[in-house]
Amino acid sequence: MKRVWKDFGAGLVVAALGMAGLLGSADAASAQVAVLGQTVHPVSGPAISDGVVLVGADGRIEAVGSAAEVQVPEGYRVLEGAVVTPGLVNGRSVVGLAGHLNVPDDQDQMDLSAAIQPQLRALDAYNARELLVEWVRKHGTTTLHTGHAPGPLVSGQTMLVKTRGDRVEEALMDSVTMVAMTLGPQATGISDRPPGSRPAAVALLRQELVRAQEYAEARGGGGDGASARDGGRDLGLEMLARVLDGEIPALITAQQVTEIMGALRLQREFGFDLVLDGAAEAHLVLDEIREAGVPVILHPPMARYSGALEHGTFESARMLLDAGIPVTIQSGFEAYVPKTRVLLFEAAPLVVHGLSLEENLQLITLDAARILGIDDRVGSLEVGKDGDVVIFDGDPFEYVSRVCGVIIDGQVVSEECH
């Protein structure tokens, strides 16, 4: 899936050195920052007691180790905390397309004018100034996989951003990451339009993929493929052709076994890269998912276990990991305000449902980054990676703990406790 582009101590003490000009502005030069933690979790290796993370002026990590091994150079801005982790990586959300007001003007995550719209770009709707972006950042999320929501059969494209900056260009990591699709009851009866059943949904999607195959063959066969399609270029078919070519994965929301198996059949038939989204009943078809080599972005663990999620379980992440299936979780999409859950809070219950603290932290950092193809940049505290660091005043998965500092690309974007 690699993309080419592209013991907890007392409360946190953060150095109060002023924040003017550093709050999310990509124009402000990254400072040289030293983060000291009673416990530092690099994720890529064992926890470090009395640890130090140095971030250079280029916004990248330049050293990670114990205080006995890593000296803080003169002139570095120093922040201290009980626990230090990499920035959290949200496996899927609608943040930035969906806004906090829940009014038509700030809800661009779903267009119901047609069931199949792969040409819709998340890039054209993302609002870097949206308060939801700030909200999730204050709770430790530094990287978002965001875009069009589940619902329409093909709802649009997703993208990768950092939770900083005033414009999408400042936040952008990857403008087209996956193409979002939905199977099952969610994809039926959209605005009284077909499909009206599971077989109809799969048949319509299969037909569109066949059309994309034919479109790509015509355009690449030496003739004027665009003219052959009665209207020139078709942006939707072009995007699906990129999916079929293996350039962009299909992100298929499939909660129940029926939909999961339908997604796997389509993947076998057309040979595209597939990422399963939601997958509430993935624990019932572990062998099939593993054999297909398909990663899973699980639904928010605390979502209501009813309807399509009726047979979901808090143990899904543990079972998928034990089966050798790449997995992460997400904040997801909610139909009500504020349209998203908090990734950190969603992960917390998994510590008492089969995961250790280290496994749970990796689930929402390095594991997510690997599935999204950006583990060369984010997901762990390693030399050369982006300087995305989160500071906690206690165990990250204790609800009484707070995020008391967030650094993105070497910029201190938050130092208040939340």
N, C-alpha and C positions, 0 to 999 in steps of 0.2 A: 504493500500500500504506500510505499515511499513516493512522495511527490518530488518531481524535479522542477525547480524554479529558482528556483525560488528560494528520671526523677525530675519533676517540674518544680521550679522554684517559685519565688514570690512574684509580685506584680511586675509588669514591664516598666522600664524607664527608658523613654525615648529622648534623645538629645533635642532640646528645644532651640533649634538654630534658625528658625524662620523658614517660611514656605513660599515667599513671594516669588512669582515667576516660574515655580516648579510644578504647579498643580495641573498636570496633564498636557502642558504645552510642548509640542514636539520641537518648537523653535528654541526652547531653552536648552543650553548645553548640559549634557549629563555630567553630574558631579562625580568625583571620586568618593566612593562610599565604602565604609567598613561596617559590617553588621556583626555584632557579637551576640552569641546565644548561649545560654546555659546548656541547651541541647540543640544541635544543628542536625537536621535530617537532609542529607544530600539526595536521598532516595536511590541514587545509583550505587550507593554503598552503605555501610553501617552508620548508625547515628554517632555523632561526635560530641562528647562532653566538653564544655567550655570551648565552643567552636568559634571560628571566624570565617566570614565570607567577604572577600574584597571584590568590588566592582570598579572597573577602570573608567577613565574618561570617555572611552568609546562605547560605554553602555554594556560591556560584556564582562563576565566573571573572569577574574584573573588569578584568584587563589581561593582554595577551600581547605580548611584543616583546623587543628587544635590551636589554641592560643600559644602553646609551646612551640608550634611549628611555623605559624604564620604571624609575622609582626605587622602591626598597623603602621603604614608609612606616615610620615608627618604631613599634615595638611588634609588628610582624609576626614570627611564628615563621618562621625561615629553614631550609630544607633544601636541600642542594646535591648535584649528581650529574653524572655524565658525560653521560647521555642522558635526556631527559625526553619522555614520550609521553602521549597520552590513555589513560585506562583501557581495557583490552581488552574487547571485546564478543563473547561466545560465542554463535555462531549457533544452536546447539542442544545441549542436554545433559539429563541426568537428575539432576544434582547437587541435593541437598536432598531429593529423593524417594528416591534411592538413597543408602545410607550406606556407610561405610568397612568395617564389620564383615562385610558380606555374609551376614547372618543374616535370617531371615524378618521379624524385628521392625523392621529398618531398610531393607527393600526394598519400596517402595510404587510403583515406577515402572511396574509392569505387573500387571494383574489378568486372569487367564486364565479366569475363570468364564463369560465370554461373549465372542463375537467382536466385537460392536459395542456400545461403551459411551461414546458422546460426552458423557454426563452426568457422567463422573468429573472432578472438579476437582483440578488440581494444588495449588490453594490449600489444600485440606484435608489435604495430606500433607507440604507443605514444612517442613523443619526448619532454621531459620536457624542453630541451634547445631551442626549437623552438621559434623564435622571436615573433610569433603570441601569444604565451603564455604570454610573457612579455608585449606585447602590450595590451591585454585585462586586464591583472593585473593592469597596470598603469591607466586603466579606471575603476577600482573598482571591477572587478570580481575576487573573491577569490576561488570560487568553480565552477567547470565545469562538466556538464553532457555531455560527448563527446564520439565520436565513429563513426561508419560507417554511411555514408550519405544516405538519401533517394535516390531511383533509382531502384536498383534490387528488385525483389519481396521480397526476404529476404537478406539484405545486410550484416548482421553480428551483433556483440554484441556492446553494449555501456558500458561505465564505468564512475566512479566518481573520480575526482582528485582535489586536491588543486593546485592553480597556483604558485607553488613554487618548489624548489628542482632542482637538476641536473639529476636525474634519476627517472624513473616512480615509482620505489619502494618508493621514498621519497614523491612523490605527491599523491600516491594512497589512496583512501578511500574505493572503492569497485570495484573489477575487472570485475564483470559481473552484470550489473544493469538492462538492458533490452535487448530484441532482436528486432532489427530494421527491419521493413517490410514496403512495399509501395503498395498501391492500386491506380488505376487510370492511366492516360496517362503516368505518369513518369515510371510506371512499365511495359509498353508495348514496344515491339520492341527493347529490349536491345541487342546491337551488332547483330541485325538481328535475334535474337533468340526469341522464344515465351516467354511470352504470347503476343498475338497481339490484344487483346480486353479486356474490363473490365470483361466480363463473363469468359474468358479464364484465366485471372489473379486470380480471386477468385477460380475458379475450381482447378487450379494448387496448390494454397496455401491450399485449403481444402484437396486435395489428399495427400499433404505432411504431413499435420497434422494427417490424418488417418493413414498414414504409421508410424508416430511417436507413435501413440496410440498402434498400433500392435507391434511395436518394444519394447515399454515399457512393454507391457503385456507378451511378450515372454521372456524377460529378467527377469521379476519378477515372472514368473510362475513355477519356480522350474527346468526348463530345461535350456539348453544352448541357450539362445536367440540370443547371438551374432553369433553363428555358424549357426543358423536358417536363418540368414540374408545374407548368401552367401558371407562372407568376413569379419567376425568378427565385431568388434565394428564400429559403424557409428557415428562419432562425431556430425554430423549435426542433426541426429535423436535424439541423446542423449540430445542435447540442446533444441530441440523442445519439447521433453518429459518433460523437466524441466519446460518449459512454460505451458504445459498442466497440470502439477502437481501443478501449482500455486506458484512455487518457484521463477519464474522470469516473470515479466510482458512482454507482447508484446507491442511494441511501433509501432503503425501503422500510417504511413503518409497517410492521407485521407483528401483531400481538399474540394471536392465537395460533395453535399448531397448523390449522388449515391455511392461514395466510403465510406462516413461516415456510411451510413446505411449498406453497405456490411460488414464493420468492426464490427458493432454492431451485425449483424446476426452471424458472425463467433464466436464472443464472447459468444453469447447465446448458440450456438450449441456445442461448445467445453468447455465452462466454464472457460477459462483462464482469468487472470487479464489483462485488456486492458488500455492503455494510448493512447489517440488520439493525433496525432502530426499534426501540420499545421492547419487543420480544418477551412479553410477560410469561409466555409458556415455553421459553427456550429450554428450561430445565427438563422438559418432557421429550425433547428431541436432541439431546446432546450429541449423540453419535453422528446424526445426520449433519449437524452444523459443523462439527469437527472435521468430518470427511470432506465437506465442501470448502474448508479453509476460510471460513467467513468470520470476521470479527463482529462483535455485538456491542452496541451502545444501549445499555439497558434503560428502561423507563425510570423516572425518579422513584427511588425506593419507597417514599412515603405517599405516593399517589394512591388514590382510593382503589382498593381491590374489589372492583365491581365492573359490570359490563365486560368489555374486552379484556380487562385486567383481572377478571374474577379468580383465575387460577395462578396469579402471580405470587411470589414469595420473597421474603427478605433474604432467603438463602440462595437466590439465583446467582449472585456474584461469586459466592464460594463454590457452587457447583460448576459454574463455567470455568473458573480458574483451575479447579481440580481436573476438569476434562481437557485442559490444555487449549482452551479457546480464548483468544484475545478479547478482553472485555473492559469497558469503562461504564460510567453512569453519566447522567445528564440532569440539568435543571428542567428541561422540557418545555412544553407549551401548555398553558392553562387557558380555559375559556373565560376566566374571570380575572379581575384585577388581582395582582399586577402582571398577569400573563406569564410569570416565570416563578420558579422556586429558587431557593438559595442552594447552590451546589454543596457548600460546606455542611449545611444542615441536613441535606439529603443523604450525605455520606455517613454522618455520625452514627445512625442506628446499626450500620453494618459491622461495627466493632463488636457488638453483642450478638451478631448473627453470623459468626464464623470467620471474620477477618481480624487479623492482628492490626495494631495501629500502623505498623510499617506497610502491610499489604493494602490497607485502606487508603493511606496517603499515596501510595504508588498508583492506586486505581484512578485517582483524580489528578494525577500529575503525569508521570512517565508513561503509564499504560495508555492514557488518553492521547498523549502526544504521539505515541507509536501508531495508534490506529489512524490518527489524522495525518500522519506522515511528516510531522514537524519535530521529532525527537532529537534532531540535530541542533535545534535551536532552544527548545523549552522542555520542561518536564522534570528536570533534575538540576542540582547545583554542581556544575562541572565547569572546569576551565574552558573558556571559549564560547560557552553558551550565553544566551541573552541574560542580562542582569535583572531577572524577575524574581523577587524575593518577598516573602511574607513573614511578618513578625507577630507572634502570639504571646499573650500573657499567661498561658497555661496550655494544657493538652488541647490540641486543635479540635478534638471531637467531643469535648465536654461543653455542654451548652452554656455554662457559666464563663467559659473562656471567651476572650475577645481578640479580634484582629486589631493590632495597635500600630501597624506600620506596613505600607505596601510600596515596593519599588518596582518599576517597570522600565526595562531598557536603561537601567542606571538612574532613572529619575525618581525621586521621592514624591509619590503622588498622593500619599495619605500618611499621616502620623497621629491621627486621633483614634482612640479606642472605640470600636463598634462591636 
